[in-house]
Amino acid sequence: MAANLIKFDKTKDITRHFVRAITMIREGLLILEQQAGPSGIIIQARDGDGSQAVHYDQFASEGGYSPGDYADNNAAAKASADELFSLYGKIGTDAATSNVRTAIMQACAKHGV
C-alpha cells in the first residue's frame, strides 16, 4: 500500500515553489466557492433568480461596479457574476471538465487580472 503522506523538505526551492502553487490553488478554490458557490455571497446579494441584470443591483452597489462596455452597473455586475459562476462550475467539481485553463484565463482577463 502506498503511503498517504509524501515527506519532503518544504524549505528547498524545488519543493517550496510547488507547495506554494498548490496551496494558492486550494485557497483560490475555497474563496471562489465562498463567493460563487451554491450558497455564496453573490447569490445571497442578488434579488431574484439572477436571470436579469436588475437582480444584481445590491451586488453592483456593494462591489462598486461601473458600466464600462455594459448598459449599466447592474449589467456589469451580472456579467461578472456569470463569469465567476462559470469558472466555479469548471474548477469546483470532481467531474471530468475540459478547458479549465481557458476558463481561468478568461475570468482573469475579463476582470483585469
Phi, psi and omega in degrees: 000137179286150178291150179275339183238125177268119182265136178197171181269108183288353180270348179283140183308314186298327179265326181302320183291317180286330175295318177298317181298311182289332175294318179294322178298312180298315180298317179299318178299314182294321178292316178298322177297320178295330182272311190243005180287180185305328177237031184287171183303319182299315180293322179292331183274348181269157181244099183120192184276356177088006182280344182235149181301324182299337178293345185255020183298318179291318178299320179296318181292310182294328182270354179068033180290146174232159189301314185053237179275000183262166184298321180200181181301318182295320179294322177294318179295320178296317178299319178296312180299315180301319179294318180290322175297318179298314179298314180298323177300327180282316187261351182261024182234156173265355180285158176295131183222142178251163176062034180294314179300317178299317180297319178296311182295323178294315178298320178296312182298316182293336179258011176069031181257000000 
